[in-house]
């Protein structure tokens, strides 16, 4: 448990503005960390989807074209 002195003003009242400013500073720091993590995740997702959506570098053969398959010429043995 943390024990710290309570910030008070010169008239003895508790300085609420100090605690509000400190809480706002902590929220900004926390949101900054989460924003960086979210941005990193979105960059990775965008890169993965870009790779998935882009066509392959080598063009695919036309489906209507005739495919020629080269095979080795093998002499059939007569038995």
N, C-alpha and C positions, 0 to 999 in steps of 0.2 A: 504494500500500500504506500502511496506517495503522500508525503506530508510536505506541504509548502505553505508559506505565509500567504494570507489573503491580501490582495492588493486593495488598499483603501485610499480614498481621496483625502485631501487636507482636512475636510470637515468630519471625517470618521466613517463616512458611508462607503459601502463596498463599490469598487470601481468596475461596474458591469461592462463598460465600453472596452476595458482592457481584455476581459474574457471573450467578448464578442469578436474583437479583432484577432485574438489568438485562435479562436475556433475557425474563423474565416480563413486564416492563413493555413491552418491544418487541412481544411477542406480543399483549398486550392492545390496544396501539395499532393493530396490523395487523388484528386481528379486528374492531375497531371500524369501521375503514374498510370492510372487506369486508361487515360487517353492514349498514352504511348503503347500500352499493351494492346488496346483495341486497334490502333493504327497498324501495328505490326501484324496482327491477325488478319486484318482486312487486306493488307498488301500481299500476304501469302495466299489468301483465298483468291484475290484478283489474278495473281500470277498463275495459280493452278487452273482457274477457269479460262484464262487467256490461252494457256497451252492446250486445253481441251477443246476450245472453240476454233482455234486456228487450223487451217488445213495443213496436212503434212508437207514437208519441204519438197519431197519427191512427188511429182504429179502421179495420181493414180491412173491406170489405164481406162480408156473409154469403155463403158459397158457394152456398147454396140460393136466395138472393134473385134476383129478376129485375132485370137491369141495364137501365136505360133510357139510351140514348145519344142525346143531342140533336144533331141535324144541321141544317145550314142547308137551308131549303127552296129547291130549285133547279128551275126550270122546264125541262123537257126541250124542246129545240128540235125541230121537225118538219122533216125534210128529205125 
